[in-house]
Amino acid sequence: MSKQPINTPLARKLLLLGALPSVVMFITFMGFFTSARLDDARRDLSDSNQLLADTLAPSLEYAVVSGNTQALQEILSQSIRHSRADWIRVVDVTGEQIGYVNSLDSEPGDKSSEFQIYQAEILQNPLEFETDRPTLWFEPEFGLSSRALRVGTVMVGVSSNALMERRNDILWSSLTVGLSLLLFSILIIKHTLNTILSPITEVSGRINRLIEGDYRLSKVNRRKNSRELVAIEQQLNQLAEHLESLKASRDQTLAISERAREKAETASQAKSEFLATMSHELRTPLNGVLGMIDLVQEETLSPRQRDFLKTARQSTEDLLTVISDILDYSHMDSGGIVVDHQPFNLHTLVTNCVASYRHLAEEQGLALTLNFYGDWPETPMVKGDAPRIRQILACLLDNAIKFTTDGFVNVQLGCFGVEDGCIIINCSVSDSGSGIPNGRVTDMFSTFQQLEGGDARSFGGAGIGLSLVQRLVELLGGHIQVESHHGEGSSFRFELPLEVASTATLSIEPESVLHVETPLSRRALVVEDNPVNQRVAVALLNRLGFDTEAVTNGQEALEKVHASHQGFDVILMDCQMPVMDGYETTRYIREWETANGVGRTPVIALTADVLPGTKQNCHESGMDDYLSKPVRKENLREVLGRWVTLL
């Protein structure tokens, strides 16, 4: 993984931008001026020593001609003391040394390579007289010249180290001065950069404060900052004002949203409580109506009376279906429905569901058929939410039978293996009804939408059945589609993924299952505050062979349980009652049984509350089973059969 390059700070870049020209200029000028000074020093050293030799040559004329070595030595000593020469030597015309002086401890010898030698000839010039007397005495013997005669040579020696020392002095002095100037320039540049970068740093800090939500206005410094920075600070102040207004607007919006959310939650809570109350209040009288109808139908009735009771029962069942659909749809809106995963026999579930509608279809003259196809396992046991799958199929069957006046309703269920432990079921419900117009197919799954509107529609209903089916199918992880041709019928098809139940899962018996063998005497206690429902429950239990007692609240039930020496074989407990509800009553019964070493009596909950969590609350309070109102004889027999042996 490549590393991201580290960005160079702006201060370093500007410092480099300002210092780089200074360094270049420093190197250039230092090289130039140092070279010039070295040339000047070399020239000065050469000129001064040559001048010394040229000056000494006339001064030494007399001493050389007269042979006065003392005077010659004195002149040489005085000259070398005030010069930069290392030694001075005088030779005659034959090359013999006649005078020598040095400032060194050792003789130079002939190591001329170590010294720079400057020399000048010592000339004897003739004397000029004002008379016409001839100058024969002064004429040279050899007649070489009539004007000047060379009598010797003066040589000035300068060590090469002198030039080296001079050059080092020049280099070090130039380097010292140059570095001092360079350092001074860098300090000035850095100070100037600080004055430039300080406002930029303040602007950066201001932006960070804006990011952190600090929208306070800053004072604009017009005297020290440049016009561009002043403009930026003014724009930042305008931005801060704008952000402050946006923040105020956002806070106001959030406050409104929070109040709306609280109102929505309150409304949702109120709706849930209302639905729970209405469910209980509606199902309680429906339980009495259906119970009494069932009891009356077992009496001797005339055909006309039996038809009236059948109509009343069907109307009550329709009302119960509407109530259940509305509650389910409301639960889905609030996310209150939790998908269950329990093992069940898919083949048996579908067969029983279709069989329950066979009588209704035959009454309308319809042929209801069921076909299975695909790769079915030997034991069609799957894991899923069996009640919801039955609810989906039942709604589609009810819809098909209701909108088909003649012909057939066909149910086909296919099973296809996808991978180990998982299958896909494909279920279709087809009918030969009137069908759906092409323009209305997409509206079939909309809430409260019906094929016909107005007061003169051919079929009733709340218009939420198919919408509920679609949402249930999607909740279970599947999808549904419809194919229809107007006047030729419709076909609703849905697919669901299911998990094959393992053998280990199927072999586990529920720990809570308790069978009580009471072949001779069976006693039951009904705890119900509604008199009609109490009479229905007592009558149904009596017909199932129970000796039944009834009380109206939990406190009376506790007294009955404590006072009964023989005990009860089963207790039907209403959940919502005055004085003491069913949950608290059951907890007291379980505590009393534990404290007195009495065997556990099966307690079956009777409740009209079908909201999520009710069944769990029943089990947590110590109840053994759950029976929702309205109570039918078949359902009661099925639940009781789990806990006691019916004769």
N, C-alpha and C positions, 0 to 999 in steps of 0.2 A: 504494500500500500504506500503510495507516494505521499511524502509529507508536504503540507501546504507551506509555501514560502512565507517567512516572517516579514511583515511590512516594516520598512525603515521609518523611524519617527521623522516628522516634518522638521523638527529642530535640528536633527542631525543632517538632513538634506540641505537645509538652508545654511548651516554652519559650513558644510563641505562646499556649498556653492560660493560662499564668501571667502573661505580660507584658501580654496584651490587657486584662484588668481593671485592671491598674495604670495603663496608658496612659489608659484611659477615665476612671478616677478622677482621674488627674493633670490631664487636660484639664478635667474637670468642676469639681474643687476649685480649680484655678488660675483658671479663669474666674470662679468665684463670689467667691473671696477677693480677686482682683485688682479686680473690680468694686466690692467693698465698700471696699477700700482707696482706690480712686480717689474714691469718694463721700465717704469720710472726709477725704481730702486736700482735696477741693473745699470741703467744709463747713468744715474747719479753716481754710483760707485765707480764706474769706469771713468767718467768725466773728472770726478774729484781727484782720483789717483793719477790720471794723466796730467791734470793741471798741477798736481804736486811735483811730478817729475819735470814738467816744463818750467816750473817756477824755480826748482832747485838748480837746474842746469846753469843759468847765468850767475846764480849766487855762488856756485862752486868754482867758477872760472879762475878766480884769483888763487884760491886755496890749492887748486890742482896745478896751476902753472907754477906757483911759487913753491909748491911742495910742502905747504904748511898743513901737515896732517892734523894738528891739534885744532886749528880753525875748522878744517873740514869735518872733523868728528863732532865738534860743537854744533855746527850748522845742522848736521844730520840728526843729532839727538834732539835738538829743538824742533825740528820738522816732524819727526815721527811721534813726538809727544802730543802734537796737536792734529794728528791725522788718524785715519782708519787703516793705515798700512801696517803690515806685519813686519816688514823689514825694508831697509834702503841700502843699496850697495852702489859703490862708485868704482869704476875700472878705468884704466888709462887706455891709450890707443892700442896697446899691445894685448889688452884683455886682462892685465894683472890688477887684482883688487887693491885699491889704495884706501878704501874707506867702507866701513860696514857698521850698521846699527840695526837692532831688531827689538821687537816687543815680545819675542818668544824666548823660551828657555833653551831651545835647541837650535842648531844650525840648520838652515834649509837645505844646504847641499845643492844638488842638481835636480831635486824632485820638483821640476817645474810643472809637472802635471797637477800638483796639489795647490799651486798658486797661480793667480792671474798677475802677469808681469807687465808693467808699464815703464817705458824707458824714453829718455831724451838725451840728445848729444850735448856734450859740454864744448862750446866753441870759444876760441880766443879771437876776438875782433881787434883789428889794428886801431892805433890811436890816431885821431885826426888833429893836426895842429893848424893854427891860423896863418903861420908863416909859410914861406915856400921851401922850407928846409926838407930835404928828402928823408924818408923813413927807412933807411937801409937797416938800422939796428933791429927793426921789428919785422923785417921781411923773413918769411919762413925759408929754412935752408933748402927745402926740397922744391920750393916754388910751385906748390900745388894750387895755391889760391892767393890772390892779392887782397882779398877782402876778409875771410874768416878761416880759422884753423881749428880742426877738431882735436881736442886734447884729452877727451875721455867720454865716458857714458855713465849716466845715473839711471839706476834701475829701482823701481818701486814694486815690491811684491805684496800681493793681497791674497790671503787664503780663500780657497773656495768655500770654506765653512762660513765665512762672513756673509756671503750672498745667501747661503742656505739659512742662516739664522735670521737674516733680514726677511727672507721669504716666509719663514715660519711666523715671525712676528706679524707680518702683513696678513697672513692667512688667519691666524687666531684673532687678531683685532677685527678683521672683516667679519669673521664668523660670529664673534661676540656681538658686534653691533647689529649684524643682520638678524641674528636670532632674537635679540632684544626688540628690534623693530617688528619682527614677525609675531612675537608673542604679544606685543602691544597692539598690533593690528587685529589679532585673533580676539583679544579681550574687547576691543572696540566693536568688532563684528558680533561677538556674543552678547554684549550689552545692547547693541542695536536690535539683534534678533529677539532678545527678551522683551524689548518694548513692542516688537511686532507680534510675537507669539503670545504674549500675556493676554491681550484681548481675544485672540483666537481660542486660547484655553478657557477663558471665561465664557465664550460663546459655546464651546463644547460642553462645559459644565451646565450651562443653561439648557442645552438640548437634552442632556441626561436628566435634568430635573423635570423637563417637560415629559420625557418618557416615563419617569416615575410618578407623574401625576401632579407635580408642583407647578401650578399655573399662575403663580404670583408674578406681577410685572416687575421688571428690573429698570433701574435708572440708567438712562443712556448718557455715556460720557462723551460729550461732543468736543471737548478740548484736547484730549490726549489721543483719541482714536481717529483713524482715517475716515474719510467719507463713506468708503465701502463698508467698513465695520459698523459705522453708525447706522447705515441703511439696513444691514443684517440684523442689528439689535432691535431696530424699530419693527422690522418684519417679524422677528421672534415675539415681540410684545403683541403684535396683532394676532399671530398664531396662538399665543397663550390665551388671549381674550376669546378667540374662536373656540379653542379647545375647552375653555371654561364654560362657555355657553353650551357646547355639545355635551360636556359632562353633566351640567345641570339638566339639560334635556334628557340625557340618558338616565340620570337618577330619577327624574320624574317619570320617565317611561317604565323604568324598573319598578318604581313604587306602585305605579298603576298596574303593571303586570303582576306584581306580588299580591296586590289586593285582589286582582282578578283571579290569580291562582288560588288564593285562600278562599275566595268566594266559590270558585269551581270545586275545590276540595270539600268545602262545606256543603255545597249543593250535591256533590257526589256522595258524601257521607249521608246527607239527608235522603238522597235517592235510595241508597242502599238500605237505610233504616226504614224508609217508606216501603220499599219492595219487600223487606223482611216482614214488616207489619202486615202489608196487604196480602202477602203470600199466606201468612198465618190466618188472617181474617177471612180470606176467600176460600182457602182450602178447608178450614174448619167447618163451615156450613155445607160445603160440597161433600165432605166426608159423611155428614149426616144424611144428606140427600141420597147419595149413592148407596150408603149402607141400608137405609130404609127401603130403597128400591129393590136391592138384592133380597132383603128379607121378605118383602111383599111378593116378589116374583116366585118365591118358594111356596107360597100359599096357592090354594085352588082359585084360579081366576078364569073369567070368561075370555074368549079370544079378543073381544073389544078392549077389555081392561088390560090384557097382556100387551096389546098393541100400544095403548096409551103409555104404559110403563116403559115399553121399549123406546118410544119416542122421547120420553122424559130422560131416560138413561143416556140416549145418544146426545141429546142437547147438553146434558151435564158433562159428558165426556168431551164434547167439542169445546165447551167453556174451559174445562181443565187444560185442554191442549193449548188454547190461546194463552192462558195464564202462564203455562210452562214455557211457551215460545218467547213471550215477552220477558220473562225472568232470565232465560238463557241468553237472549240478545243483550240484555242489560249487563249481565255478567261478562260477556265478551267485550263490550265497550269499555268496561272498567278493568279488564285484564284479570278477572277473578276466576276464570276457568283454568284449572290445572289438569293437564292430560295425565291419565292414569295408565299404568303399565302392569296389567295383571294377565295371567294366562287364561285363555278360554278357547273353546272349540268353535272355530269360525264356521264350519259346516253346519253345526247344530244351531248357532246363533241365527244365521241367515234363514235356515229352514223354519225355525220357530217364528221368526218375524214375518215371513211370507204366509205361514199358516194362520197367523192371527188376523190376516186381512182376507183370507180365502172366503169366509162367510159373507163379509161385506161385498166382495166382488160378485159372488154368486147371486146375492139379492138384487144387484144391478144388471144381472144377465151377462157378466163378463167372465171370460176364461182367464184365470190367473195361473201362470205356469212358471216353473223354476228350473233352470238348466245350469249344470256345472260343467266346466271344461278347463283344459290346461293341465299342468303338472302338479297335481295335488299330492301332498305327502301322505304316507300311510295313516298317520294320526294328525289331523288338521288342527293341532294345538298351536296357537300363536300367542304373542304377548302384545297387548294394546289396550285401548280404552273401549271395551265392549259396549257399554251403554251408549257412548257417542256414535259408534258405528251403527248400532241398532237404530238410534234416533235418526241418523242420516237416511238409512234405507226406509224406515217407516215414513218419514216425511215425503220421500219421493214416491212411495207406494200410495200414500194418501192423496197426494197431488194427482197421480196418474188415474186413480179410480174416480176421483171427483170430477175430472175433466174428460172422462171417457164414458159415453152413454151406450155404446154398442161396440162389440168386438172383443179385444183381448188386452191384457196387461202381461208382459213377459219380463221376467227377471233372469239375467244371465250373470254368473259369477265365474270369472276365470282366475286361475292361480298360476303365476310364473316365477320360477326361481331365478334370482339375480346372482347371489353368491351364497356361500355357506352361512346358514343361519339367518337369511333374509329373503323375503318373497315380496312380490308385488301383486296385489289383487286388483282386478279390473271388473267393476260391477256396472251393469247397465240396466235401466228400467225403461222399457219401451211400451208404448200404448198406441191404440188405433183411434185416438180421440180427434178433436177438431184441429189440433196443431197450433202453431204460433206463427203469426204473420212475420215476414222477413224483417220488417222494420222494428219489430218489438222484441226480437230475440235477445238483444243486448240489455233490455230493461228487465228481464226475468229475475236477475239476481240483485236488483236494486231494492232497497228497503221500502216497504209500504207501496210497492208498485204492483198493479194487477193488470191482467190482460184487458179487462173491460172496466171502464170507469162509470161514474154516475150512479143514479139511484136505480137504473133499469138493468144492472148487470145480471148475468145469468148465474154466476156463482159467487158465494160469499167468501169470507176469510179476511184476515188482517193484512195480508200481503207481506209477511215477514218470513214465511216458511222457507222459500228457496234461498233468500238472502242468508238465513241462519245456516242452511245446509252448506252453502259456499264457504262461509266463514269457519264452520266446523271442519270441513274437508281440508282447508288450508291450515287450520290449527293442528291437524293430525299429520301434516306434511305432504298432502296430496293435492290434486287439482280436479276440477270438474268442468265438463263441457256439455253443450246441448246441441242436438241436431233436430231440426223440425221443418216440416213443410205444411203450409196451411191447408187444412182439409185432409191430411194424410197421417197425422199423428206426430208424436215427439219421442225423442230418445235422450235420456239424461245418463251420462256416463261419468264415473269418477274412478280414480286410481289412488290407492293408498299403499305405502310401504309398511310392512309388518315384520316383526322378528319372530322366528320360529322358537317356541318354548322348548327348553331343554328337558330331558328326562328327569334330571335332578330336581328341577323346579316343580315338575308335575308330581313327584313322589312325596313332596313335603306336605304334611297335613297341617292345617292351621292349628296353632297352639290353643286358640281360644275356643275351639269347638268342644262342646260339652254336651253329651247325651245323657239325659236323665230318664232312667227306666222307671215309669210309674204306671204299670198296667192296670191297676185296680182303681186308684183314686188320684185324680189330678185336680189341683187347686190353682186358681189364677187370681191375680190382683190387678184391677184396672185403676190407674191413677190418672184421672181426666177431669178438668174443671168444667168442660162444656157438657151440659146434660144430654144433648142429642147424641154427641159423639160417644159419651159414656154408655148410653143405651145400646148404640150400634156395636161397640166393642164387646159389651157383655153378651149381647145376643149372638154375635159371631163365635165367641168363645164357648158359649153354651152349646151351640150346634156342633162344635168340634169336640164336645164331650168333656168340657171343663166345668168344675164347680167354681163359679166366679163371684168375687166380691169387688165392690167399687168404692172409691173415695174421691174427694174433689180437690185435694191439695197434698203437698209433700209431707206436711206435718201429720196429717191423718194417716198417710201411708206408713210413716215411721212408727206410729202407735200401733197400727195393725201388725206390722212386722214384729215388733217387740212382744205383742200380746199373743201372737199365734204360736201355739205349742207344736202344731203339726207342720207349720211352715207352708210356703207357697212353692209350686213347681215352676212358675214363671210370673214375671211382673211386666205389664205393659205400662210404660211411664211416659206421660206427656212432658215435654220439655219446658213449656211456658205455662206457669200456673201462678195464682196468687199465693200469698203467705210464704211458700217455699217452692222454688222451681224444681224441675226434674233432675238437673245436674247436681244441685246441692243435696237433694234427697238421696240420690244414688251414692254419693260420696259418704254420707252418714250411714247408709245401709252397709257399704263395704267395710267401714270402720267397725261397725257393730258386729258384723260377721267375724272379722279377724279377732276382735277382743273376746268374743264368746266361743270361738272355735266352731262356729256354725258353717256348714257347707255353703258354697257360693250358689246363690239363686240367679238364674238367667234374668237380666233386665233388658227389655227391648224398648228402644226409644220410639215414641209416637210424636211426630212433629210435622207441622205444616211449613216449617222453615226449610227451604231448599237452597239457601245461600251457601257459597263455598265455605268450608270450615265447620259446618254444623255437624257433619258426620265425625270429624276428628274430635270436636268438642265432646261428643257423646262418648267416644271411646276413652278419652282422657279422664272423664268423670267416673268411669267404671262401668258404663253400659256395655252390653255384649253385642247388640245388634241394632239395626236401624230400619225403621219402617215409616215411609213418608205418607202423609194424608193426601187424598182420601184412601182409607184402608179398604181393600177388597178382600173377599173371602179367600180367593186363590193366593194372593200375596201373603196374607196372614198365615195360611196353611204352610206355604213354602218356608217362611221365616221360622215359624214354630217348629217345623220339622228338623231344623238344624240343631235344636236344643233339647227337645223332648220327643219321645216316641208317641206318635199319634195312633189311636186305635182305628 
